[in-house]
Structure formats: C-alpha cells, structure tokens
Amino acid sequence: MSMEPGTTVSAEVERLLPNPQPVTGCDICAALYTQRLKYMNKSSPEYNPARAAEASHEIRSHPHGA
Ligand SMILES: [Zn+2]
C-alpha cells in the first residue's frame, strides 16, 4: 500500500460515498454506519476507503421490507 492519506484522497472518498441513510432502529444499519465512520476516519488505524465504500453500499442496499 503506497497510497498516502491526504486531502485529495479524503475529497475523493467524500465524492464517491454519498451519505448513506441508516434506518433508525435497525441494528444492522447502525453497526454498518459505525463501521463506515471508523473506516472513513483518517486518524483511525482502521482507515480504509474501500471498506467504507462497502459499508455505504451495504447500508443503502439493506432491505427493510418496505
Ligand atoms: Zn438496515
């Protein structure tokens, strides 16, 4: 991994990851949202834009029977 975290990467991540809408009261969405925040936090050792993107996708595609 040679990619350095920086403002350019951060802006790119923000652009690629429109804010997902976790459903209130859904534990799965809440957990995914928490993970996403962790993966998007550059000061976290778990910073990982690819995983943040996955979490966003899962939140948006999580079915709720609606
Ligand atoms: Zn959900």
PDB file of the backbone (N, CA, C, O) and the ligand in Angstrom, with CONECT records:
HET     ZN  A 101       1
ATOM      1  N   MET A   1       0.845  -1.196   0.000  1.00  0.00           N
ATOM      2  CA  MET A   1       0.000   0.000   0.000  1.00  0.00           C
ATOM      3  C   MET A   1       0.877   1.241   0.000  1.00  0.00           C
ATOM      4  O   MET A   1       1.536   1.541   0.995  1.00  0.00           O
ATOM      5  N   SER A   2       0.885   1.962  -1.112  1.00  0.00           N
ATOM      6  CA  SER A   2       1.722   3.151  -1.176  1.00  0.00           C
ATOM      7  C   SER A   2       0.896   4.429  -1.173  1.00  0.00           C
ATOM      8  O   SER A   2       1.452   5.527  -1.144  1.00  0.00           O
ATOM      9  N   MET A   3      -0.408   4.297  -1.202  1.00  0.00           N
ATOM     10  CA  MET A   3      -1.250   5.480  -1.262  1.00  0.00           C
ATOM     11  C   MET A   3      -1.272   6.196   0.092  1.00  0.00           C
ATOM     12  O   MET A   3      -1.615   5.606   1.117  1.00  0.00           O
ATOM     13  N   GLU A   4      -0.906   7.452   0.074  1.00  0.00           N
ATOM     14  CA  GLU A   4      -0.904   8.225   1.310  1.00  0.00           C
ATOM     15  C   GLU A   4      -2.267   8.857   1.542  1.00  0.00           C
ATOM     16  O   GLU A   4      -2.879   9.386   0.614  1.00  0.00           O
ATOM     17  N   PRO A   5      -2.738   8.801   2.768  1.00  0.00           N
ATOM     18  CA  PRO A   5      -3.969   9.541   3.061  1.00  0.00           C
ATOM     19  C   PRO A   5      -3.687  11.033   2.977  1.00  0.00           C
ATOM     20  O   PRO A   5      -2.635  11.494   3.418  1.00  0.00           O
ATOM     21  N   GLY A   6      -4.600  11.769   2.426  1.00  0.00           N
ATOM     22  CA  GLY A   6      -4.399  13.211   2.302  1.00  0.00           C
ATOM     23  C   GLY A   6      -5.690  13.876   1.927  1.00  0.00           C
ATOM     24  O   GLY A   6      -6.707  13.201   1.767  1.00  0.00           O
ATOM     25  N   THR A   7      -5.681  15.165   1.783  1.00  0.00           N
ATOM     26  CA  THR A   7      -6.919  15.879   1.499  1.00  0.00           C
ATOM     27  C   THR A   7      -7.512  15.460   0.167  1.00  0.00           C
ATOM     28  O   THR A   7      -8.733  15.412   0.019  1.00  0.00           O
ATOM     29  N   THR A   8      -6.659  15.155  -0.807  1.00  0.00           N
ATOM     30  CA  THR A   8      -7.173  14.750  -2.117  1.00  0.00           C
ATOM     31  C   THR A   8      -7.933  13.441  -1.993  1.00  0.00           C
ATOM     32  O   THR A   8      -9.029  13.289  -2.533  1.00  0.00           O
ATOM     33  N   VAL A   9      -7.337  12.503  -1.278  1.00  0.00           N
ATOM     34  CA  VAL A   9      -7.997  11.213  -1.085  1.00  0.00           C
ATOM     35  C   VAL A   9      -9.292  11.405  -0.321  1.00  0.00           C
ATOM     36  O   VAL A   9     -10.318  10.817  -0.661  1.00  0.00           O
ATOM     37  N   SER A  10      -9.240  12.226   0.708  1.00  0.00           N
ATOM     38  CA  SER A  10     -10.433  12.460   1.513  1.00  0.00           C
ATOM     39  C   SER A  10     -11.566  13.027   0.668  1.00  0.00           C
ATOM     40  O   SER A  10     -12.708  12.579   0.770  1.00  0.00           O
ATOM     41  N   ALA A  11     -11.249  14.009  -0.164  1.00  0.00           N
ATOM     42  CA  ALA A  11     -12.262  14.618  -1.017  1.00  0.00           C
ATOM     43  C   ALA A  11     -12.815  13.579  -1.985  1.00  0.00           C
ATOM     44  O   ALA A  11     -14.012  13.559  -2.275  1.00  0.00           O
ATOM     45  N   GLU A  12     -11.938  12.725  -2.476  1.00  0.00           N
ATOM     46  CA  GLU A  12     -12.365  11.682  -3.406  1.00  0.00           C
ATOM     47  C   GLU A  12     -13.315  10.718  -2.705  1.00  0.00           C
ATOM     48  O   GLU A  12     -14.342  10.328  -3.260  1.00  0.00           O
ATOM     49  N   VAL A  13     -12.965  10.346  -1.499  1.00  0.00           N
ATOM     50  CA  VAL A  13     -13.825   9.446  -0.732  1.00  0.00           C
ATOM     51  C   VAL A  13     -15.192  10.076  -0.518  1.00  0.00           C
ATOM     52  O   VAL A  13     -16.216   9.414  -0.688  1.00  0.00           O
ATOM     53  N   GLU A  14     -15.212  11.341  -0.150  1.00  0.00           N
ATOM     54  CA  GLU A  14     -16.483  12.018   0.085  1.00  0.00           C
ATOM     55  C   GLU A  14     -17.333  12.037  -1.184  1.00  0.00           C
ATOM     56  O   GLU A  14     -18.554  11.890  -1.134  1.00  0.00           O
ATOM     57  N   ARG A  15     -16.668  12.221  -2.310  1.00  0.00           N
ATOM     58  CA  ARG A  15     -17.401  12.296  -3.572  1.00  0.00           C
ATOM     59  C   ARG A  15     -17.971  10.922  -3.937  1.00  0.00           C
ATOM     60  O   ARG A  15     -19.098  10.809  -4.420  1.00  0.00           O
ATOM     61  N   LEU A  16     -17.174   9.892  -3.698  1.00  0.00           N
ATOM     62  CA  LEU A  16     -17.601   8.543  -4.057  1.00  0.00           C
ATOM     63  C   LEU A  16     -18.620   7.966  -3.085  1.00  0.00           C
ATOM     64  O   LEU A  16     -19.334   7.018  -3.411  1.00  0.00           O
ATOM     65  N   LEU A  17     -18.682   8.538  -1.903  1.00  0.00           N
ATOM     66  CA  LEU A  17     -19.545   7.972  -0.888  1.00  0.00           C
ATOM     67  C   LEU A  17     -20.622   8.936  -0.442  1.00  0.00           C
ATOM     68  O   LEU A  17     -20.483   9.589   0.592  1.00  0.00           O
ATOM     69  N   PRO A  18     -21.696   9.035  -1.210  1.00  0.00           N
ATOM     70  CA  PRO A  18     -22.796   9.871  -0.744  1.00  0.00           C
ATOM     71  C   PRO A  18     -23.268   9.331   0.589  1.00  0.00           C
ATOM     72  O   PRO A  18     -23.272   8.119   0.806  1.00  0.00           O
ATOM     73  N   ASN A  19     -23.660  10.211   1.470  1.00  0.00           N
ATOM     74  CA  ASN A  19     -24.060   9.794   2.804  1.00  0.00           C
ATOM     75  C   ASN A  19     -25.168   8.745   2.755  1.00  0.00           C
ATOM     76  O   ASN A  19     -26.261   9.023   2.263  1.00  0.00           O
ATOM     77  N   PRO A  20     -24.897   7.558   3.255  1.00  0.00           N
ATOM     78  CA  PRO A  20     -25.966   6.562   3.299  1.00  0.00           C
ATOM     79  C   PRO A  20     -26.965   6.930   4.385  1.00  0.00           C
ATOM     80  O   PRO A  20     -26.647   7.696   5.295  1.00  0.00           O
ATOM     81  N   GLN A  21     -28.152   6.396   4.293  1.00  0.00           N
ATOM     82  CA  GLN A  21     -29.194   6.694   5.265  1.00  0.00           C
ATOM     83  C   GLN A  21     -29.492   5.454   6.098  1.00  0.00           C
ATOM     84  O   GLN A  21     -30.325   4.635   5.710  1.00  0.00           O
ATOM     85  N   PRO A  22     -28.823   5.305   7.237  1.00  0.00           N
ATOM     86  CA  PRO A  22     -29.130   4.152   8.076  1.00  0.00           C
ATOM     87  C   PRO A  22     -30.543   4.278   8.610  1.00  0.00           C
ATOM     88  O   PRO A  22     -30.967   5.356   9.026  1.00  0.00           O
ATOM     89  N   VAL A  23     -31.260   3.185   8.596  1.00  0.00           N
ATOM     90  CA  VAL A  23     -32.646   3.208   9.064  1.00  0.00           C
ATOM     91  C   VAL A  23     -32.671   3.202  10.585  1.00  0.00           C
ATOM     92  O   VAL A  23     -32.061   2.348  11.229  1.00  0.00           O
ATOM     93  N   THR A  24     -33.387   4.168  11.145  1.00  0.00           N
ATOM     94  CA  THR A  24     -33.479   4.264  12.597  1.00  0.00           C
ATOM     95  C   THR A  24     -34.082   2.995  13.181  1.00  0.00           C
ATOM     96  O   THR A  24     -35.113   2.511  12.714  1.00  0.00           O
ATOM     97  N   GLY A  25     -33.433   2.469  14.198  1.00  0.00           N
ATOM     98  CA  GLY A  25     -33.962   1.280  14.848  1.00  0.00           C
ATOM     99  C   GLY A  25     -33.434  -0.021  14.265  1.00  0.00           C
ATOM    100  O   GLY A  25     -33.680  -1.093  14.818  1.00  0.00           O
ATOM    101  N   CYS A  26     -32.698   0.065  13.135  1.00  0.00           N
ATOM    102  CA  CYS A  26     -32.144  -1.146  12.536  1.00  0.00           C
ATOM    103  C   CYS A  26     -30.727  -1.346  13.058  1.00  0.00           C
ATOM    104  O   CYS A  26     -29.841  -0.532  12.800  1.00  0.00           O
ATOM    105  N   ASP A  27     -30.522  -2.425  13.787  1.00  0.00           N
ATOM    106  CA  ASP A  27     -29.212  -2.685  14.374  1.00  0.00           C
ATOM    107  C   ASP A  27     -28.146  -2.909  13.310  1.00  0.00           C
ATOM    108  O   ASP A  27     -26.997  -2.503  13.480  1.00  0.00           O
ATOM    109  N   ILE A  28     -28.528  -3.552  12.222  1.00  0.00           N
ATOM    110  CA  ILE A  28     -27.566  -3.829  11.158  1.00  0.00           C
ATOM    111  C   ILE A  28     -27.077  -2.516  10.549  1.00  0.00           C
ATOM    112  O   ILE A  28     -25.876  -2.303  10.389  1.00  0.00           O
ATOM    113  N   CYS A  29     -28.015  -1.652  10.215  1.00  0.00           N
ATOM    114  CA  CYS A  29     -27.649  -0.363   9.634  1.00  0.00           C
ATOM    115  C   CYS A  29     -26.781   0.434  10.610  1.00  0.00           C
ATOM    116  O   CYS A  29     -25.790   1.048  10.216  1.00  0.00           O
ATOM    117  N   ALA A  30     -27.161   0.415  11.869  1.00  0.00           N
ATOM    118  CA  ALA A  30     -26.406   1.161  12.870  1.00  0.00           C
ATOM    119  C   ALA A  30     -24.974   0.647  12.951  1.00  0.00           C
ATOM    120  O   ALA A  30     -24.026   1.427  13.042  1.00  0.00           O
ATOM    121  N   ALA A  31     -24.829  -0.675  12.918  1.00  0.00           N
ATOM    122  CA  ALA A  31     -23.498  -1.267  13.003  1.00  0.00           C
ATOM    123  C   ALA A  31     -22.677  -0.925  11.760  1.00  0.00           C
ATOM    124  O   ALA A  31     -21.493  -0.600  11.856  1.00  0.00           O
ATOM    125  N   LEU A  32     -23.318  -1.001  10.595  1.00  0.00           N
ATOM    126  CA  LEU A  32     -22.616  -0.684   9.354  1.00  0.00           C
ATOM    127  C   LEU A  32     -22.205   0.778   9.338  1.00  0.00           C
ATOM    128  O   LEU A  32     -21.115   1.122   8.881  1.00  0.00           O
ATOM    129  N   TYR A  33     -23.086   1.636   9.840  1.00  0.00           N
ATOM    130  CA  TYR A  33     -22.800   3.066   9.848  1.00  0.00           C
ATOM    131  C   TYR A  33     -21.618   3.369  10.768  1.00  0.00           C
ATOM    132  O   TYR A  33     -20.762   4.193  10.450  1.00  0.00           O
ATOM    133  N   THR A  34     -21.588   2.694  11.901  1.00  0.00           N
ATOM    134  CA  THR A  34     -20.472   2.874  12.834  1.00  0.00           C
ATOM    135  C   THR A  34     -19.166   2.423  12.190  1.00  0.00           C
ATOM    136  O   THR A  34     -18.133   3.080  12.318  1.00  0.00           O
ATOM    137  N   GLN A  35     -19.232   1.291  11.497  1.00  0.00           N
ATOM    138  CA  GLN A  35     -18.035   0.787  10.807  1.00  0.00           C
ATOM    139  C   GLN A  35     -17.577   1.780   9.755  1.00  0.00           C
ATOM    140  O   GLN A  35     -16.387   2.068   9.621  1.00  0.00           O
ATOM    141  N   ARG A  36     -18.550   2.301   9.010  1.00  0.00           N
ATOM    142  CA  ARG A  36     -18.233   3.235   7.932  1.00  0.00           C
ATOM    143  C   ARG A  36     -17.502   4.464   8.493  1.00  0.00           C
ATOM    144  O   ARG A  36     -16.510   4.922   7.926  1.00  0.00           O
ATOM    145  N   LEU A  37     -18.009   4.985   9.612  1.00  0.00           N
ATOM    146  CA  LEU A  37     -17.373   6.160  10.207  1.00  0.00           C
ATOM    147  C   LEU A  37     -15.933   5.842  10.613  1.00  0.00           C
ATOM    148  O   LEU A  37     -15.034   6.669  10.466  1.00  0.00           O
ATOM    149  N   LYS A  38     -15.739   4.647  11.119  1.00  0.00           N
ATOM    150  CA  LYS A  38     -14.409   4.216  11.545  1.00  0.00           C
ATOM    151  C   LYS A  38     -13.478   4.102  10.338  1.00  0.00           C
ATOM    152  O   LYS A  38     -12.328   4.542  10.377  1.00  0.00           O
ATOM    153  N   TYR A  39     -13.995   3.507   9.273  1.00  0.00           N
ATOM    154  CA  TYR A  39     -13.172   3.331   8.071  1.00  0.00           C
ATOM    155  C   TYR A  39     -12.875   4.658   7.380  1.00  0.00           C
ATOM    156  O   TYR A  39     -11.877   4.783   6.671  1.00  0.00           O
ATOM    157  N   MET A  40     -13.737   5.639   7.585  1.00  0.00           N
ATOM    158  CA  MET A  40     -13.520   6.934   6.937  1.00  0.00           C
ATOM    159  C   MET A  40     -12.678   7.874   7.791  1.00  0.00           C
ATOM    160  O   MET A  40     -12.277   8.944   7.333  1.00  0.00           O
ATOM    161  N   ASN A  41     -12.412   7.478   9.022  1.00  0.00           N
ATOM    162  CA  ASN A  41     -11.649   8.340   9.919  1.00  0.00           C
ATOM    163  C   ASN A  41     -10.153   8.147   9.682  1.00  0.00           C
ATOM    164  O   ASN A  41      -9.578   7.112  10.020  1.00  0.00           O
ATOM    165  N   LYS A  42      -9.544   9.167   9.093  1.00  0.00           N
ATOM    166  CA  LYS A  42      -8.127   9.030   8.735  1.00  0.00           C
ATOM    167  C   LYS A  42      -7.223   8.918   9.951  1.00  0.00           C
ATOM    168  O   LYS A  42      -6.095   8.440   9.835  1.00  0.00           O
ATOM    169  N   SER A  43      -7.690   9.344  11.104  1.00  0.00           N
ATOM    170  CA  SER A  43      -6.839   9.220  12.281  1.00  0.00           C
ATOM    171  C   SER A  43      -7.024   7.853  12.944  1.00  0.00           C
ATOM    172  O   SER A  43      -6.383   7.547  13.949  1.00  0.00           O
ATOM    173  N   SER A  44      -7.907   7.040  12.369  1.00  0.00           N
ATOM    174  CA  SER A  44      -8.077   5.698  12.907  1.00  0.00           C
ATOM    175  C   SER A  44      -7.110   4.740  12.227  1.00  0.00           C
ATOM    176  O   SER A  44      -6.865   4.860  11.027  1.00  0.00           O
ATOM    177  N   PRO A  45      -6.558   3.788  12.979  1.00  0.00           N
ATOM    178  CA  PRO A  45      -5.673   2.791  12.354  1.00  0.00           C
ATOM    179  C   PRO A  45      -6.449   1.920  11.381  1.00  0.00           C
ATOM    180  O   PRO A  45      -5.853   1.216  10.566  1.00  0.00           O
ATOM    181  N   GLU A  46      -7.770   1.962  11.459  1.00  0.00           N
ATOM    182  CA  GLU A  46      -8.582   1.131  10.577  1.00  0.00           C
ATOM    183  C   GLU A  46      -9.076   1.895   9.360  1.00  0.00           C
ATOM    184  O   GLU A  46      -9.932   1.407   8.622  1.00  0.00           O
ATOM    185  N   TYR A  47      -8.540   3.095   9.148  1.00  0.00           N
ATOM    186  CA  TYR A  47      -8.915   3.898   7.980  1.00  0.00           C
ATOM    187  C   TYR A  47      -8.785   3.058   6.710  1.00  0.00           C
ATOM    188  O   TYR A  47      -7.714   2.523   6.422  1.00  0.00           O
ATOM    189  N   ASN A  48      -9.876   2.944   5.953  1.00  0.00           N
ATOM    190  CA  ASN A  48      -9.877   2.094   4.771  1.00  0.00           C
ATOM    191  C   ASN A  48     -11.029   2.513   3.852  1.00  0.00           C
ATOM    192  O   ASN A  48     -12.159   2.055   4.019  1.00  0.00           O
ATOM    193  N   PRO A  49     -10.738   3.387   2.882  1.00  0.00           N
ATOM    194  CA  PRO A  49     -11.792   3.911   1.996  1.00  0.00           C
ATOM    195  C   PRO A  49     -12.550   2.811   1.264  1.00  0.00           C
ATOM    196  O   PRO A  49     -13.754   2.936   1.041  1.00  0.00           O
ATOM    197  N   ALA A  50     -11.869   1.747   0.891  1.00  0.00           N
ATOM    198  CA  ALA A  50     -12.548   0.671   0.165  1.00  0.00           C
ATOM    199  C   ALA A  50     -13.595   0.018   1.047  1.00  0.00           C
ATOM    200  O   ALA A  50     -14.703  -0.277   0.598  1.00  0.00           O
ATOM    201  N   ARG A  51     -13.242  -0.206   2.298  1.00  0.00           N
ATOM    202  CA  ARG A  51     -14.215  -0.809   3.214  1.00  0.00           C
ATOM    203  C   ARG A  51     -15.328   0.181   3.543  1.00  0.00           C
ATOM    204  O   ARG A  51     -16.471  -0.224   3.758  1.00  0.00           O
ATOM    205  N   ALA A  52     -15.012   1.453   3.585  1.00  0.00           N
ATOM    206  CA  ALA A  52     -16.042   2.462   3.827  1.00  0.00           C
ATOM    207  C   ALA A  52     -17.051   2.427   2.684  1.00  0.00           C
ATOM    208  O   ALA A  52     -18.258   2.543   2.900  1.00  0.00           O
ATOM    209  N   ALA A  53     -16.545   2.267   1.480  1.00  0.00           N
ATOM    210  CA  ALA A  53     -17.425   2.194   0.315  1.00  0.00           C
ATOM    211  C   ALA A  53     -18.315   0.959   0.405  1.00  0.00           C
ATOM    212  O   ALA A  53     -19.501   1.014   0.082  1.00  0.00           O
ATOM    213  N   GLU A  54     -17.744  -0.135   0.837  1.00  0.00           N
ATOM    214  CA  GLU A  54     -18.533  -1.366   1.000  1.00  0.00           C
ATOM    215  C   GLU A  54     -19.631  -1.164   2.035  1.00  0.00           C
ATOM    216  O   GLU A  54     -20.777  -1.563   1.827  1.00  0.00           O
ATOM    217  N   ALA A  55     -19.269  -0.544   3.144  1.00  0.00           N
ATOM    218  CA  ALA A  55     -20.249  -0.320   4.204  1.00  0.00           C
ATOM    219  C   ALA A  55     -21.368   0.579   3.699  1.00  0.00           C
ATOM    220  O   ALA A  55     -22.540   0.333   3.984  1.00  0.00           O
ATOM    221  N   SER A  56     -21.013   1.618   2.951  1.00  0.00           N
ATOM    222  CA  SER A  56     -22.028   2.524   2.402  1.00  0.00           C
ATOM    223  C   SER A  56     -22.987   1.757   1.504  1.00  0.00           C
ATOM    224  O   SER A  56     -24.206   1.924   1.561  1.00  0.00           O
ATOM    225  N   HIS A  57     -22.392   0.914   0.675  1.00  0.00           N
ATOM    226  CA  HIS A  57     -23.206   0.134  -0.253  1.00  0.00           C
ATOM    227  C   HIS A  57     -24.149  -0.784   0.521  1.00  0.00           C
ATOM    228  O   HIS A  57     -25.325  -0.905   0.178  1.00  0.00           O
ATOM    229  N   GLU A  58     -23.635  -1.422   1.555  1.00  0.00           N
ATOM    230  CA  GLU A  58     -24.471  -2.338   2.335  1.00  0.00           C
ATOM    231  C   GLU A  58     -25.606  -1.603   3.043  1.00  0.00           C
ATOM    232  O   GLU A  58     -26.727  -2.105   3.129  1.00  0.00           O
ATOM    233  N   ILE A  59     -25.302  -0.409   3.546  1.00  0.00           N
ATOM    234  CA  ILE A  59     -26.344   0.372   4.218  1.00  0.00           C
ATOM    235  C   ILE A  59     -27.446   0.712   3.216  1.00  0.00           C
ATOM    236  O   ILE A  59     -28.634   0.554   3.497  1.00  0.00           O
ATOM    237  N   ARG A  60     -27.025   1.180   2.044  1.00  0.00           N
ATOM    238  CA  ARG A  60     -28.026   1.584   1.052  1.00  0.00           C
ATOM    239  C   ARG A  60     -28.824   0.395   0.527  1.00  0.00           C
ATOM    240  O   ARG A  60     -29.990   0.546   0.164  1.00  0.00           O
ATOM    241  N   SER A  61     -28.208  -0.785   0.484  1.00  0.00           N
ATOM    242  CA  SER A  61     -28.902  -1.931  -0.094  1.00  0.00           C
ATOM    243  C   SER A  61     -29.527  -2.841   0.955  1.00  0.00           C
ATOM    244  O   SER A  61     -30.093  -3.881   0.617  1.00  0.00           O
ATOM    245  N   HIS A  62     -29.426  -2.451   2.242  1.00  0.00           N
ATOM    246  CA  HIS A  62     -30.018  -3.295   3.276  1.00  0.00           C
ATOM    247  C   HIS A  62     -31.539  -3.251   3.180  1.00  0.00           C
ATOM    248  O   HIS A  62     -32.143  -2.185   3.290  1.00  0.00           O
ATOM    249  N   PRO A  63     -32.151  -4.406   2.977  1.00  0.00           N
ATOM    250  CA  PRO A  63     -33.614  -4.439   2.840  1.00  0.00           C
ATOM    251  C   PRO A  63     -34.327  -4.292   4.178  1.00  0.00           C
ATOM    252  O   PRO A  63     -33.843  -4.779   5.199  1.00  0.00           O
ATOM    253  N   HIS A  64     -35.464  -3.628   4.173  1.00  0.00           N
ATOM    254  CA  HIS A  64     -36.238  -3.455   5.398  1.00  0.00           C
ATOM    255  C   HIS A  64     -37.703  -3.785   5.181  1.00  0.00           C
ATOM    256  O   HIS A  64     -38.566  -3.354   5.946  1.00  0.00           O
ATOM    257  N   GLY A  65     -37.974  -4.537   4.154  1.00  0.00           N
ATOM    258  CA  GLY A  65     -39.341  -4.982   3.929  1.00  0.00           C
ATOM    259  C   GLY A  65     -40.309  -3.863   3.587  1.00  0.00           C
ATOM    260  O   GLY A  65     -41.522  -4.018   3.728  1.00  0.00           O
ATOM    261  N   ALA A  66     -39.770  -2.730   3.136  1.00  0.00           N
ATOM    262  CA  ALA A  66     -40.672  -1.618   2.789  1.00  0.00           C
ATOM    263  C   ALA A  66     -41.079  -1.701   1.317  1.00  0.00           C
ATOM    264  O   ALA A  66     -41.834  -0.856   0.837  1.00  0.00           O
TER     265      ALA A  66
HETATM  266 ZN    ZN A 101     -30.945  -1.913   7.983  1.00  0.00          ZN2+
END
